[in-house]
Amino acid sequence: MATKKDGEAAPSAAKTIEQDLEDLEKIVSHLEKDTMGLEESIDLFEKGVALSESAKQRLSEAETRVEILMKRGGKVEAEPFGK
């Protein structure tokens, strides 16, 4: 897994959307406790935004794949997303 310079895990393409959402829930819970300083809170918030964007991108890609399959009547064929 990729790590940032401070040792925290960075968002990774190998992670699943479920893992991203679980990490995001942990971040939200930690931020809601309000037990850290401003800089740590901002760093954690930035990580949460990155995880949210990653999850949004994964959902968009999954939606595109489903739409492609639906248009083909359920026949599974590989096709680039940009087509």
N, C-alpha and C positions, 0 to 999 in steps of 0.2 A: 504494500500500500504506500502511496506517496505521502510524504510528510512535509510540512512547512518548516521554515527555519527554526521556529520555536518548539518543534517537536510534536505539534498537534497534527492529527490526520487531516490531509487535504482531500477535497472531493475527488473521487476516482471513478474512471469509466467502468472498472471491474465491479463496483458496488451495485446493488440492485436498488430499485426505487423504494422498496420496503426498508432497506437499510438507511437510505437517505432520510426517509420520513421518521424512522425511529430516532436517528441522530438529531433531527430537527425538533422532535418532541422533547428530547433531553435538554436541548438548548433553551427552548421556551420555558421549561420547568425551572431550569437553573436561573434564567433571567427573572422569572416571576418571584423567586425567593429574595431577590434584592440583597444579596449578601456579599457582593463584590464591588470593587471600585469602578469608576467611570470608564477608564481605559479598558479594563477587562470586559466590562459589559459591552462596550463598542466592538471589541474584537470578536466576542461571541456573537453579537448581532450580525456582523459582517459574514461570519461563517454560516450563520443561519440563512442569510440572504443567498449566499452561494449554493447552499443545499436546496433551497427553494427553487432557484433557477434551474439547477440540475434536474430536479424532480419534474418541473414544468416541461423541460426539453424532452425527457424520457416519455412523459405522457403524450406529448405531441407526436413523437415518433411512433408510439404504439397506436395512436389514433390513425395516423397515416397508413400504417400497415393493415389495420382492420379495414379501412376504406378501400384499399387496393384489393383485398381479398373479397370484399362484398361486391365490388364491381365485376369481378371475374366469376361470380356465382359460386364462390367457395373453392375454386381450383387454386391450389397452392403453387405459385410460381415466384421465383425471385425477381425483384424489380427494384432498381435504385429509387430512393425516396424522391429525388429531384425530377423524375420523369413525369 
